[in-house]
Amino acid sequence: MTADTPPLPVPRGRRLPPWLKVGLPRSADFSRTASLVAAHGLCTVCKNARCPNIFECYSRGTATFLILGDRCTRGCTFCNIASGVPSPPDPDEPQRVARAALELGVRHAVVTSVTRDDLPDGGAGHFAAVTARLREALPGAGVELLTPDFGGCAASLDVVLDAAPDIFNHNVETVPDLYPRVRPQADYGRSLTVLSRAASRPGMRVKSGFMLGFGERMDQARRVIEDLARAGCAMITVGQYLRPSRRHPEPARYVHPDEFAELAAFGRGIGVAGMFCGPLVRSSYHADQKAADEAGREAAGGCEGA
């Protein structure tokens, strides 16, 4: 295990079930991706959030860029990204993201950020600048933006939407009843409003996601899928919460893959074509393939789920 390899979550007193076991990287491309990201002075949510899929994704030459620093102004209990006072936005970061994406040869660039409640626009202008630089450097590549809620500011959200990403993504993360414990500084209704506003833009593909394992009931999870469908989401990801360190809460349970399959079938049954559900599914996991699948379904005029 290298210095760039984050440790896997290890629940206290419980072993991971076999469907959550992840192998170590065996490709030289893992080190190449890690080195390239570091050389450009960039952060990735893969590393900073200790995502269990980092081995596979880095080995595929993909990474989810984390912009606007490595300190978040909020403190969600599931997240490994540090809370604190962030540094001012780096005006050179959009160009460095574009150069890194070009060197990686990405076909679909995914960009997310820490939450920046300290900034007047919540960092929306920075998202727009990154999108513009990516368009210049990789005119044929897709751009997916996974944003915070911008405090519910419609003007800030419009700055991001005016940049015309191929996919707009904003995660609700958990069921509304668990927000006080899991996302105390967020608001479920506000997130649905963000998604609805994005979906009102002609041609905008909207995506959201949440995790299981916080103690929610499956009927609550189904209601979230219904809410996201009403908000206009064409793509929904559902994965298993894994504690990123021993400082974080243990999962209430490990959800069996069959239950994820049932949620996927439920979502497809109410008209959400792009249901991506599984224990290791994350918002940006295989995002390039998910985007291509969704574009193919739209072109075909069908609604068969993945």
NUKOL-873663 format. One line per field, with one value per residue (C-alpha): x, y, z; residue in three letters; chain. Coordinates in pm, whole numbers, plus 32768, in hexadecimal, padded with zeros to 4 digits. Layout:
x <- (X, ...)
y <- (Y, ...)
z <- (Z, ...)
r <- (Ala, ...)
c <- (A, ...)
//
This chain:
x <- (8000, 8094, 807E, 7F72, 7E9A, 7D98, 7D41, 7BFB, 7AED, 7AF8, 79C1, 7A10, 79C5, 7928, 79B7, 7957, 7870, 7907, 7850, 7909, 7A69, 7B48, 7C96, 7DD3, 7E49, 7F0C, 7F3A, 804E, 7F3B, 7ED5, 8023, 8021, 7ECD, 7F2E, 8078, 7FD8, 7ECE, 7FDA, 80BC, 7FA8, 7F69, 7E05, 7D1E, 7C33, 7B03, 7B85, 7CA7, 7C25, 7ADE, 7B90, 7AAF, 7AD0, 7AC9, 7C09, 7CD3, 7BF7, 7BB8, 7D22, 7D89, 7C93, 7D33, 7C02, 7BD7, 7AD2, 7B70, 7B2E, 7B3F, 7B34, 7C25, 7C2A, 7B6F, 79F3, 791F, 782A, 7854, 7787, 77C1, 7802, 790B, 7A85, 7ACE, 7B4B, 7A74, 7B09, 7B5E, 7BAA, 7CB1, 7C4A, 7BFB, 7D2E, 7CFC, 7DED, 7D32, 7C3F, 7D66, 7E1C, 7CE6, 7CCA, 7E39, 7E1F, 7CE4, 7D8F, 7EC1, 7DE4, 7D26, 7BD3, 7A9B, 79B6, 7A3B, 7991, 79C6, 7949, 79A2, 799F, 787F, 78E8, 77E0, 78EB, 78E3, 77D7, 7780, 77D0, 78DF, 77F3, 78D5, 79F7, 7929, 78D7, 7A45, 7AAF, 79A3, 7A19, 7B84, 7B20, 7A58, 7B88, 7C7B, 7B98, 7A8A, 7A0C, 79F7, 78C6, 78BD, 7801, 77E6, 7791, 7742, 76DD, 758E, 761F, 754E, 7419, 7485, 73DD, 74C8, 75FA, 755C, 750C, 767C, 76CC, 75A9, 7605, 7758, 7690, 7726, 76C0, 7645, 75E6, 7602, 75A2, 7584, 747A, 7559, 7454, 72E2, 724D, 7207, 737C, 73F3, 7416, 750E, 75B7, 75AA, 755A, 75AD, 74F1, 7380, 72CF, 71C6, 72D0, 738B, 724E, 7219, 737D, 733B, 71E8, 727C, 738F, 7293, 71C7, 72E3, 729A, 7382, 7426, 7465, 743D, 74CA, 74BF, 7515, 750E, 759D, 7509, 7587, 753C, 7410, 7309, 71E7, 71B8, 7067, 711A, 721A, 7102, 7064, 71AE, 71B5, 7051, 70B3, 71E1, 710D, 7013, 7135, 7199, 72C4, 730C, 7429, 7434, 7555, 7527, 764E, 76BA, 7741, 7898, 7944, 7A7E, 7B38, 7B0E, 7AA9, 796B, 7827, 780C, 7708, 75C0, 75C6, 7658, 7546, 753A, 7566, 7408, 7373, 7430, 73A6, 7246, 7275, 72F6, 71C3, 70E3, 7180, 7163, 6FF9, 6FA7, 705D, 71C4, 728D, 73E6, 73DC, 753A, 7521, 761F, 76F7, 7826, 7767, 77CB, 7762, 788D, 78D8, 78EC, 784B, 78C6, 7815, 76D9, 76D2, 76FF, 75EC, 74FE, 754B, 750A, 73BA, 7355, 73BC, 72F3, 71C9, 71BB, 71AC, 725A, 732C, 748D)
y <- (8000, 8151, 82A1, 82FE, 81D3, 8224, 8113, 805D, 8095, 7F85, 7F79, 7F38, 7DCF, 7D75, 7CF0, 7D77, 7C8D, 7BF3, 7CDF, 7E06, 7D78, 7E4A, 7DDA, 7EA9, 7F53, 7E76, 7F69, 8065, 8153, 817A, 821A, 82E5, 837D, 83C5, 8463, 8537, 85BF, 8611, 86B3, 87A7, 87F8, 8779, 86C4, 85A8, 8538, 83D7, 8411, 8520, 8468, 8314, 827B, 80FE, 810C, 81D8, 80A3, 8052, 81B6, 822D, 80F0, 814D, 82A5, 8355, 8435, 8522, 8677, 8726, 889E, 89CC, 893A, 8817, 88B9, 88B6, 89B5, 88A4, 8767, 8643, 851B, 8420, 84EA, 84D2, 8629, 870E, 882A, 897B, 8AD0, 8AA9, 8B63, 8C61, 8BC5, 8B8F, 8C4A, 8B5D, 8A23, 8A17, 8A10, 8906, 882B, 884B, 87F4, 86C4, 864B, 8676, 85B0, 849E, 8493, 8492, 8473, 84E9, 85D8, 85D7, 8703, 8732, 8818, 884C, 8925, 8A92, 8B48, 8C53, 8CC9, 8DBC, 8CD8, 8B92, 8B4E, 8B4D, 8C2E, 8B42, 8A1C, 8AE8, 8B3F, 89D2, 896F, 8A76, 8A05, 8898, 88F0, 899E, 8885, 875D, 87D3, 8672, 8609, 860E, 86E5, 867C, 8767, 86E3, 881A, 8881, 892D, 8A92, 8ADF, 8AD5, 8C0B, 8BF8, 8CF9, 8C2A, 8AEE, 8BA1, 8BFA, 8A86, 8A2A, 8B42, 8A97, 897C, 8840, 86FF, 867A, 873D, 866F, 86C3, 85B4, 859D, 849A, 8405, 83FA, 853C, 84B3, 8478, 85D3, 865A, 8544, 850C, 8663, 875E, 8893, 8824, 8824, 8713, 87F9, 88F2, 87DF, 8775, 88E1, 88EE, 87B3, 882E, 8979, 88C4, 87D8, 8900, 895C, 88D0, 87B0, 87A4, 8642, 863C, 853C, 8501, 83F1, 8377, 8268, 814D, 80D2, 81FE, 8155, 81AD, 80C8, 804C, 80F9, 8240, 81F5, 81BA, 8306, 83B7, 8319, 8393, 84F3, 84F5, 847C, 8596, 868C, 8624, 8540, 845B, 83AE, 8338, 828C, 81C4, 812E, 80AA, 8193, 8122, 81D3, 8277, 8265, 81EE, 8351, 832F, 827F, 810F, 80A9, 8043, 7F15, 7E91, 7E8D, 7D52, 7D7A, 7CEB, 7E16, 7F04, 7E44, 7E6C, 7FE6, 7FF5, 7F39, 8020, 8155, 80CE, 8079, 81E5, 825F, 82A6, 820A, 8238, 8177, 811A, 805D, 7F7F, 7F69, 8013, 8105, 826F, 83AD, 83B4, 823E, 81E4, 8336, 8330, 81E8, 8259, 8399, 82D8, 81E3, 82FE, 83B6, 8275, 8242, 83A7, 8383, 8242, 82DC, 81B8, 8197, 8053, 806F, 8002)
z <- (8000, 7F97, 803F, 7F40, 7F9B, 80A9, 81A2, 8171, 8276, 8382, 845F, 85CC, 8628, 84DA, 839A, 8249, 818A, 8050, 7F65, 7FFE, 7FE4, 7F01, 7E70, 7E71, 7D2F, 7C41, 7B24, 7AEC, 7A81, 7BEF, 7C45, 7B04, 7B56, 7CBF, 7C53, 7B45, 7C31, 7D33, 7C2F, 7BD5, 7D43, 7D34, 7E24, 7DCE, 7E8E, 7E4F, 7F3B, 8025, 8069, 8076, 7F71, 7F62, 7DE6, 7DCB, 7D6D, 7C43, 7BD0, 7BE5, 7B2E, 7A1A, 7A01, 7A91, 7BBF, 7C49, 7C73, 7DBF, 7D92, 7E7A, 7F77, 8069, 818C, 819B, 8252, 82B6, 8381, 82FE, 83E4, 82CA, 8215, 8238, 81A6, 82B9, 833D, 8387, 82FB, 8187, 80C1, 7FB8, 7E65, 7D8C, 7C42, 7B92, 7BFE, 7AD4, 79E1, 7AAB, 7AB2, 7938, 7903, 79E5, 7937, 77E7, 7856, 78E2, 779A, 7845, 7772, 7888, 7991, 7AE6, 7BC9, 7D2B, 7E4B, 7FBD, 8035, 8042, 810F, 814B, 7FE0, 7F64, 7E40, 7EF3, 7DF1, 7CC5, 7BF6, 7C31, 7BB0, 7A7A, 7A43, 7A61, 7967, 7870, 7888, 785E, 7726, 7694, 76E6, 7694, 75A4, 756A, 76D8, 77B6, 78EF, 7A27, 7B4F, 7CAA, 7D72, 7ED2, 7F05, 7EFD, 8030, 7F55, 7E91, 7D3D, 7CA3, 7CFF, 7C78, 7B34, 7B09, 7B09, 7A26, 7932, 790B, 7869, 7901, 7856, 79A5, 7ADB, 7C1A, 7D7E, 7E84, 7F93, 8046, 8133, 8188, 8213, 8370, 83A3, 8338, 849C, 84EA, 839A, 82F0, 8404, 8333, 81FC, 81A9, 80E4, 8052, 7FE6, 7F2E, 7E79, 7E11, 7D85, 7CB9, 7C3E, 7BCC, 7B10, 7A70, 79F5, 7909, 77AD, 775A, 78B2, 7931, 7AAA, 7B99, 7D0F, 7E07, 7F6A, 8048, 8113, 8261, 8341, 83E2, 82DE, 8286, 8123, 8107, 8156, 8046, 7F4B, 7FA7, 7F61, 7E07, 7DD0, 7E40, 7D58, 7C37, 7C73, 7C81, 7B22, 7B5F, 7A3B, 7AF1, 7C5B, 7D0E, 7E4D, 7F0B, 805C, 8168, 81DE, 82FC, 826B, 83B8, 851D, 857A, 84AE, 850F, 84BA, 83B8, 8455, 836E, 822A, 8125, 8050, 7ED6, 7EA2, 7F57, 7E75, 7D4A, 7DD5, 7DF2, 7C8D, 7C13, 7CDE, 7C45, 7AE5, 7B2F, 7B76, 7A40, 7AAD, 7993, 7A2A, 7B6F, 7BE7, 7D2E, 7DDB, 7F13, 7E75, 7D97, 7DC9, 7D16, 7C30, 7C1F, 7AAC, 7A67, 7900, 78BB, 796E, 78A2, 775E, 77BF, 7813, 76D0, 7610, 76B8, 766B, 7501, 74E6, 7596, 7687, 77FF, 784F, 7989, 79CB)
r <- (Met, Thr, Ala, Asp, Thr, Pro, Pro, Leu, Pro, Val, Pro, Arg, Gly, Arg, Arg, Leu, Pro, Pro, Trp, Leu, Lys, Val, Gly, Leu, Pro, Arg, Ser, Ala, Asp, Phe, Ser, Arg, Thr, Ala, Ser, Leu, Val, Ala, Ala, His, Gly, Leu, Cys, Thr, Val, Cys, Lys, Asn, Ala, Arg, Cys, Pro, Asn, Ile, Phe, Glu, Cys, Tyr, Ser, Arg, Gly, Thr, Ala, Thr, Phe, Leu, Ile, Leu, Gly, Asp, Arg, Cys, Thr, Arg, Gly, Cys, Thr, Phe, Cys, Asn, Ile, Ala, Ser, Gly, Val, Pro, Ser, Pro, Pro, Asp, Pro, Asp, Glu, Pro, Gln, Arg, Val, Ala, Arg, Ala, Ala, Leu, Glu, Leu, Gly, Val, Arg, His, Ala, Val, Val, Thr, Ser, Val, Thr, Arg, Asp, Asp, Leu, Pro, Asp, Gly, Gly, Ala, Gly, His, Phe, Ala, Ala, Val, Thr, Ala, Arg, Leu, Arg, Glu, Ala, Leu, Pro, Gly, Ala, Gly, Val, Glu, Leu, Leu, Thr, Pro, Asp, Phe, Gly, Gly, Cys, Ala, Ala, Ser, Leu, Asp, Val, Val, Leu, Asp, Ala, Ala, Pro, Asp, Ile, Phe, Asn, His, Asn, Val, Glu, Thr, Val, Pro, Asp, Leu, Tyr, Pro, Arg, Val, Arg, Pro, Gln, Ala, Asp, Tyr, Gly, Arg, Ser, Leu, Thr, Val, Leu, Ser, Arg, Ala, Ala, Ser, Arg, Pro, Gly, Met, Arg, Val, Lys, Ser, Gly, Phe, Met, Leu, Gly, Phe, Gly, Glu, Arg, Met, Asp, Gln, Ala, Arg, Arg, Val, Ile, Glu, Asp, Leu, Ala, Arg, Ala, Gly, Cys, Ala, Met, Ile, Thr, Val, Gly, Gln, Tyr, Leu, Arg, Pro, Ser, Arg, Arg, His, Pro, Glu, Pro, Ala, Arg, Tyr, Val, His, Pro, Asp, Glu, Phe, Ala, Glu, Leu, Ala, Ala, Phe, Gly, Arg, Gly, Ile, Gly, Val, Ala, Gly, Met, Phe, Cys, Gly, Pro, Leu, Val, Arg, Ser, Ser, Tyr, His, Ala, Asp, Gln, Lys, Ala, Ala, Asp, Glu, Ala, Gly, Arg, Glu, Ala, Ala, Gly, Gly, Cys, Glu, Gly, Ala)
c <- (A, A, A, A, A, A, A, A, A, A, A, A, A, A, A, A, A, A, A, A, A, A, A, A, A, A, A, A, A, A, A, A, A, A, A, A, A, A, A, A, A, A, A, A, A, A, A, A, A, A, A, A, A, A, A, A, A, A, A, A, A, A, A, A, A, A, A, A, A, A, A, A, A, A, A, A, A, A, A, A, A, A, A, A, A, A, A, A, A, A, A, A, A, A, A, A, A, A, A, A, A, A, A, A, A, A, A, A, A, A, A, A, A, A, A, A, A, A, A, A, A, A, A, A, A, A, A, A, A, A, A, A, A, A, A, A, A, A, A, A, A, A, A, A, A, A, A, A, A, A, A, A, A, A, A, A, A, A, A, A, A, A, A, A, A, A, A, A, A, A, A, A, A, A, A, A, A, A, A, A, A, A, A, A, A, A, A, A, A, A, A, A, A, A, A, A, A, A, A, A, A, A, A, A, A, A, A, A, A, A, A, A, A, A, A, A, A, A, A, A, A, A, A, A, A, A, A, A, A, A, A, A, A, A, A, A, A, A, A, A, A, A, A, A, A, A, A, A, A, A, A, A, A, A, A, A, A, A, A, A, A, A, A, A, A, A, A, A, A, A, A, A, A, A, A, A, A, A, A, A, A, A, A, A, A, A, A, A, A, A, A, A, A, A, A, A, A, A, A, A, A, A, A, A, A, A)
//
